[in-house]
Structure formats: C-alpha cells, structure tokens
Amino acid sequence: MKKLTVLFAMALFLLPLQATASVISSQPYSKNLQADILVKDIYNKAKLNGVINYQVFKEAYEAYYNTKGRKKPVLTIIDYSLPSTKERFFVVDLQRNKLLYRTFVSHGVNSGGKNATKFSNTVNSRQTSLGTFITDTTYYGGNGYSLRLDGLTPGVNDNARRRYIVIHGADYATRSFINRHGYLGRSWGCPALPTELSREIIDTIKGGSVIYAHA
C-alpha cells in the first residue's frame, strides 16, 4: 500500500512536466523564428548593439537575403532616420560578423537640412532614394572615383541609374564640415562619403554587394 502511494505521488509530480513537453513539441516549426535567431546572432557577434538599431539591421538583412544576384557577403546600411551629424553609414561583413566601417553620409539637397525628411525616385528631384540597391562597377567622373548603383525596389529607387545616383567622396561629407557649419553638406541625391574613406569603402563594396537605405 505504501509503495502504491509513493508511485501515485510521483505520477502527480511528473504530470505537469510531461504536459509542458507535449505543448512545446506541438508548436509548429517557424522559419521566421529561425531567421530572427540568425539575425540576432550576427547582430551580437558583430557588436552592433548601440551602433545600429536592431530593427533596421533586421530589415537590412532581410533585404540582403532576398536580393538575387548578390555576389559578396557584405551588407551596407544607411540609416537616414538619423541626422546628418551622426555616423549613419555602416558596412558589415556578414561572413566574419564584423563591422567594417561606420561613417558620415550625405543626403540630397531637397531631402531636408540636418535631417532627411523627403525622399524621391524622380529624375532631377535632387532628393535621396530609399530601398534596396546592389552595387556595380566603378568609374571616374565629375566627383572623382565613383560607384554605380542599381535600385532594386520598384517605384522607390529603380530610377537610380537614370538619376546618376552613385557613391562618391565629397569634402562636404566630413566631420570638419560639420564642425564648421553645424551640419553635413548635401548632394544632388547621391550618398556622398568622406573623401578620406570613399575609395577604400567603394573598393570594399563594389561588384555586387547589397545596400539598404532606411528612414
């Protein structure tokens, strides 16, 4: 009798554990959950907390993952929700989980002053475009060493080629310009970088890497 009582008590103790295990195992497999775990792992290993907003990084990674024809495990993020006085251009090596560059970047003269508030895909608008881009080849033009971009987001940035939206260096995209004027200079829609870093960054991201511009 005593032995039966002990067995009954043990059964009652184990029942909640078995029920919990049953509930967990019955949950459907979630690809979204798996993707979120992957993104968080990259985000943490690259030490991006406090550098890039997590939600922005997640959106950028999804854009990278869904881009056909990408050739490099490199992701560039431009966060135009930040003022031009903040470093808002980020290049992340997704293979090594490493932040390669963090620097200033200009926005279009008609997109706003210190903050970009207006965006366009229209030729001659002189405004910045958002969305997903893929990098192409380099050339020497009026702004020196430059990188051609193709806009991949229909109706949002797919006029990038027609608008001559390229990455190039500019004296007005530097910290010294901010120190003198209190804001970063503006382009005609191109994401212009500090002259001392532009060639190095262009050579890193040229030839089929993904750029995601957020606001």
C-alpha positions, -999 to 999 in steps of 0.1 A, spaced: 0 0 0 28 24 9 46 16 -24 14 24 -44 11 57 -25 46 67 -34 41 58 -71 9 78 -72 27 109 -58 55 105 -83 29 104 -111 13 136 -100 47 153 -98 57 143 -133 24 151 -150 30 189 -153 64 183 -168 50 158 -194 22 182 -202 47 211 -207 69 190 -230 38 180 -250 28 216 -256 63 226 -267 67 197 -291 33 205 -306 43 241 -316 47 245 -354 82 249 -368 87 286 -375 111 298 -403 106 333 -390 118 324 -356 148 307 -370 156 337 -392 153 360 -361 177 339 -342 202 341 -370 199 378 -373 203 383 -336 234 361 -336 250 381 -363 240 414 -346 255 403 -313 287 388 -328 293 419 -348 288 440 -317 262 462 -333 242 469 -302 242 506 -296 256 512 -331 228 501 -355 192 499 -345 183 462 -343 150 466 -363 169 485 -390 195 458 -391 169 431 -393 152 448 -423 185 453 -440 194 416 -435 161 405 -450 167 428 -480 202 412 -484 189 377 -481 162 383 -507 184 400 -532 191 378 -562 224 383 -579 244 394 -548 280 384 -550 295 395 -517 287 387 -481 288 424 -473 259 445 -463 258 483 -463 232 501 -442 223 538 -445 200 550 -417 186 582 -428 164 584 -397 195 598 -380 206 634 -386 235 641 -409 257 650 -380 256 613 -369 276 585 -384 248 567 -403 266 547 -430 276 512 -419 293 484 -437 290 449 -422 309 418 -432 283 390 -427 308 362 -432 331 374 -404 304 390 -384 323 423 -383 316 460 -386 340 472 -412 330 509 -415 309 534 -396 310 569 -411 291 600 -423 270 601 -454 252 630 -471 216 632 -483 200 651 -512 198 689 -510 160 687 -515 155 659 -489 160 683 -459 185 702 -439 202 685 -410 176 657 -412 163 640 -443 125 641 -444 117 639 -481 126 611 -505 121 605 -542 127 583 -572 121 611 -596 148 623 -621 161 658 -612 144 658 -578 178 661 -561 163 640 -533 176 608 -517 161 574 -526 154 547 -501 151 509 -505 175 481 -517 204 487 -541 231 465 -555 265 478 -563 280 476 -598 312 490 -614 334 520 -606 344 549 -628 360 583 -627 335 612 -631 329 648 -620 330 637 -584 362 615 -588 362 578 -581 325 567 -580 305 536 -577 274 529 -598 242 516 -581 212 498 -593 179 504 -574 160 471 -569 129 485 -551 102 492 -578 88 527 -577 111 536 -548 146 536 -563 146 519 -596 155 552 -614 189 552 -597 207 547 -630 187 574 -648 193 598 -619 230 590 -618 228 581 -581 263 569 -572 285 567 -542 314 591 -543 336 611 -520 329 648 -511 346 675 -490 312 684 -476 307 649 -462 333 652 -435 335 658 -397 354 690 -403 325 704 -424 301 696 -395 325 713 -371 325 745 -393 288 746 -402 269 725 -377 255 701 -403 268 679 -431 268 692 -467 242 679 -491 244 662 -526 221 660 -555 207 627 -542 239 607 -541 251 591 -508 284 610 -506 311 598 -482 341 615 -465 369 619 -491 395 601 -470 374 569 -468 354 569 -500 379 550 -522 385 524 -495 348 518 -489 339 518 -526 366 491 -533 351 471 -504 315 471 -515 318 473 -553 308 444 -576 276 430 -563 271 438 -526 238 450 -512 229 484 -498 198 491 -478 187 527 -472 162 532 -444 144 562 -430 
